[in-house]
Amino acid sequence: MRNAFAQPPGYDFLWNQLVELPYFRALLRAVESRFYQELPVVEPVLDLGSGDGSFAAHTFSRPLDVGLDPWRGPLWESRMRQAHRLLTLADGAHMPFADGAFRTIVSNSVLEHIPDLDPVLAECYRVLQPGGHLLFCSPSDHFTDWLVGAVIAGDAYRRFFNRIARHHHCDSPAVWRERLRRAGFTVERVWYYFSPRALRALELGHYFGLPNLISKKLTGRWVLFPSVKNPLLRMLERSLRPLYDEPLPEIGAYLFGVARKG
């Protein structure tokens, strides 16, 4: 059953994010956005680590209740997108909400950037109602397995790439199940996504995305010409579409989890 926040059938998550983001981020986010369409997203909803609001704006058909982030800059940008009814500047380990304030917590590609996860997961458990869900994703234990640079530089490159990606956690489903169990959660589902080919496209995008970074610094936009008439965007869309449409792999560079309180 599709949730009340799902985008209309036929919404193109890949194209709509490709016109706003560097291609490697657009591909990853588009794959993740599609997962949420049939997940238990029930209001009130907290977006933990809401960032600039781009992901919520494209993934959900209407604003989520609360977006929380520890950084002022992204929240300021998020205000313009109106993807959340309320924006809160706070740390995930010290949420300014009452016990049981939410039915759903969405945390998309956020938890891997937090060095000490236990206090954050304890807070997630506290602010969820019994039966509420935590929906999250993170790089998996296979994240560095297929990196192109590792063929040449081995583990040194793997450490370097995790460092520039600001990853503190790249863990297996078993590690996540135990971590969430300690916090009181029951993991209902967990699955891998993002194939070796998709990971290599993401890896190379960190280097080919330099023009996007320059554009963002100078103009405030990642993509200067976000139009169907932009031949580069159309070429990227055609090359990325097969990766976006891939079936779920048996093992993948990322994992997605659905955990329930109580």
N, C-alpha and C positions, 0 to 999 in steps of 0.2 A: 504494500500500500504506500503510495506517495504521500509525503508529509505536507503539512499546510504551508511550509516555506519553500516548497519545490518550485523550480522554474517551469514555465510551460513546456510541454513536449516539443521537441525540435529545437530548443535553445542550443546554440552552438557555443559551448564553453571554450573551445579552443580558439576560434576566431575572435570572440569578444574579449578574451584576455590577451591575445596576441597583439591587438591594436593598442594595448596599454602597457605591456610589460616586455622586458627582454625575452627572447624566444624560449630560452631554457626554463625560465620561471613560468612562462605562460603554459608550456607543455605540462609541467609538473602540477601546477595549480588546476589546470583544466581536468586532468585525470582525477584529482582529488575532489573537485567540485561535483563531478558526476556521481561519486559515491554517496554524497549526502542526500541525493534526491529520494532515496528510498530508505533512509535511516530514521530512527525515532527522534526527530527534532520537534520537541513539544515545548511550548512556551510556559513560563518565562525562560528565556535562553540567555546564557552568559557566553560571550565570545572572549575566551581567555588568551591574551596576547593578540589583540585585534589589529594591531599595526595600523597601516594607513587606510584600512577599510576596503581595499580593493577586492580581497577574496570574498568577504561577506557580500559585497555589492553584486558580484557576478554569480555567486553560488546560490543565494537565496532570493526569493521573489519579493520579499518585503523586509523591512528593517528588523534586526534582532533586538532584543530588549536592552542589553547592556554590552558595551565593548570595554574591556579593561586592558590597559597597557602601561608599562612603567616609564615610557618615553613620551615627552611632550610633542616632539616634532611629528611623529607618525599620527598622534591623536589630532593634532591640528589639521593635518591633511585629511584625516578621516572625517572630520567635521563637514568638509565640503561634499563628501560622497553620500552622507545621510544614510549610511547602511546600518546605523544603530540608533535606537531611541535615546539612549543615554551613553555618554562616554565618561570613563572613570580613570584617573591617573592613580595607579596603585601597583604594588608588588603582589605577585601571585601567592606569596607566602603570608600575606597580611591583607586579606580581602575585606573591604569595608561593607560587608553584607551580613544580614541576619542568617541564623541557622535555617536551612531549608528554603532559601529564597528562590531557588531555581529548579526547574524540571530537567533542563538539559544544559550541559557545558560542552561547547565546541572549542577545541584547542588544536588548530591546524598548523603543523610544522613549527611548533613553539617549544614543546617540552625538551627537545634535544639541546636547546640553547641554555638551559637552566642547570647550573652545576649541581645544586642540592635539590633534588626532586621531592624528597619525602615530605617536607613542610608544605609544598605546593599541593601535592596529592591529598594531604590531610585536610587542607583548606577546601579543596574541591569536594571532598566527602562531606565536610561540614555544611557547605552552602547548598548542597543538593538535597532535594526532598527524597524520602525513601522511595525506591523504585526508579529514581531519576537516572539519566545516562550521562556518562562522559564519553565523548567521541573525539578521538585523537589520532594523529599520525606522526611518524618519526622515521628517520633513516634506520635501516635494519642492520643486523649483524653482517649482512652481505654488501653494505654500502660501498666499501672500497675494493671489492673483489675484482671488478671488471674495469677499473680505471685505466685509461690509455697510458697515462704517465707512469703508472706503477710498473708497466712492462720494462721501462728503462731504469727508473730510480727506486723501485721496490717500496719497502715500508717507509722510507724517508718521504717519498711522495705522498703516500697514503696519509701520513701524519700532517704533512703540509696542507693537503686538500681539506682534511677535516678542520684544520686550524682556520683556513680562510673562510670556510663555511660556518665557523663558530659552533661546531658540534662538540658537545660534552658527552653525548650518549648515542651510540649506534648499537642497539641491543636486539637480542632474539625475542621471539614470542615468549619463550620460557622465562626470560628475565623480566619482561613486562608483566607477565601473569603473577609472578612472585612479588614484584614491587607493588602492584595494585592490590594484591591479596593483603599485604601488610597494612595498606591504607584502609582496608575494609571492603574493597570492591570485589565483584565477581565479573570476570571477563566472559562475555557472551560470545564474542566473535573476534577473531584476529586473522588478517590475511596479508600476504605479500603483494606488492605491485611494483611496477617499473622494472622492465627487463634490462639485460646487459646493454642492448642497443640504445634503449632510452636513457640509461645512465650515462653512456658515452656522449650522447647528444647534449645532456645536461652539463657534463664535464667541460666539453669544448665550448659551450656557451659562456662559461665563466671568462673565457679569454676573448672570444669573438664579440662578447657583449660590451666591450670597451666603448664603442660609439654611443651605445645607450646610456652608459654612465656619464659620458661627457654631455650628452643632451639633457640628462636629468639635472646636472649641476648648473648648466647654462640657462635652461628654459623651464625647469620644473616638470618636464615630461620625459618619460623614457623613450617614447616613439614620436618622432617629429611629424610624420605624415601618416596619421592613422586612418587610412582610407582604403576601400576596395580597389582604388585606382593606383595604389602603391605597388609596383611590380615586385619589389623585394618582399613585402609582406605576403603577397600571393604565392611567391616561390617558397617562402618558409612554410606557409600553411600547407602546401602540397607535400612538402618533404616531411612535415611533422605528423600529418594526418594518419599515416599507417602506424606510427608509434602510439598516438592517442587512441586508436581503435584496437590495439593489441588486446587479446584476452589476458586474464590474470595469469602470471607465470607461477610455476610451482614454488620457486624462490625468487625474491626480488630485492632491489636496492632499498625499498621502503616497506614499511608495514603500517597497517591501519587497524585500530582497535575500537571495540564497542564494549564499555564496561558499565555495570549497573551497581547502584548503591542498594545494599540490603538484599 
